[in-house]
């Protein structure tokens, strides 16, 4: 999914605000490693998961980051949102995240194949 009218036009040197939804799962943890390995320009990394994981910390290339509970409004504050969640979740929330020129959404489920 890609937002039709995005405001993600900042200098790569400044970096981007990147979110991973489903950050505590195997795919979410691998995405963190991929961002580091590919040297993606991240100035802030936000990690979202379910309520049961809120407050846990995950070590990342930007230091330890606390898990936040997912919300559409918080995800929309990011430049890129990686979804490491079920297809059902992606179908429900991707359109809401990108609505009205929201962030880029990169979905790792089979929902949009």
N, C-alpha and C positions, 0 to 999 in steps of 0.2 A: 504494500500500500504506500502511496506517496501523496503527500498533500499537494493540491493543485497550485496553491499560492503560498509559497513558504517564505518566511523571513530569515531563513538560515543562510545568510549571505555575509557572514563575518569572515575576517581573515583567518586562514588556517592556523596562523601563528598564535592567535588568541585562543583557539581551541573551542570545543563545543560542550554543551551540557548534554550528557548522554545518560539515558535510563535503561536499565534492564529489568523487565517485569518477569518474575519467576526466577529471581536471582539466586535463590537457595537450592534450586534443582540442578541436576547434572548439566543440562544445556546452559543454564544461566551462568554457572561457574566456569564453563568452558568459554562462554562469550567474554567474560572478564579477561581470561588468558589471551584470547584472540585480539582484543583491543590493545593489550599491551604488546603482544608479539608483532602486530602490524603497525605499531606506533601511531595508532589513530589519535588525532589531536584532541584529547579530552582535557577540558579544564575543570569539569566537575562530573563525577560519576554518582548517579542516584540509583540505589538498589531497592526494588519493590518486591514484595512477596505478600503472602496471606497474613492475617492477623496473628496467627500462632508464631510467626517468625519475627515479628516486630521487636526491635531492640537488640536482636542478635547482631554481632559484628562479623564482617567477612574481611579477611586481609586482601588488599588489592595493591596494584602498582601505585596507587595514590594514597596508600595507608589504609588503616582499618576504617571501614564504612559501616554505619548502622543501617539495618534493614528498616524500610518504611512500609507502611501499609499502602497498597495501591489505591489510587484514586485518579479519575480522569482529569480532574482539575490540576493535580500535581504533575501528572505525566505531560500535560499540555505546556508546562513551563520549560520543557526540555527541547533541545534541537533535534535529537534523534531518540527514538524509543524502540529498543529491541524487545520483541515479545518471545519469551521462552516458556510458552504456556500452551494450553489445549486449543484445538481448532475452534471449539465452541466459545471460549473466552475471546479469541482473536476476532471471530465474527461479530461478537457483541460489542467489543470495545474499540477496535481499530477505527471504525467510522466516526466514533465520538471523539477520539484523540485527534484525528486529522481535520475534523470539521472546521470550516472557516479559516483555512490556511494554517492549521496546526503543524506540529512537527512531522518529520519523516517517521514512518513506522516501518520497521523491518520485522516481518513475521516469520518465525521459524517453524510454525505448525504447517499442516497440510491444508489449511482453510482456504487459501487463495491460489492453490495450484491448478 
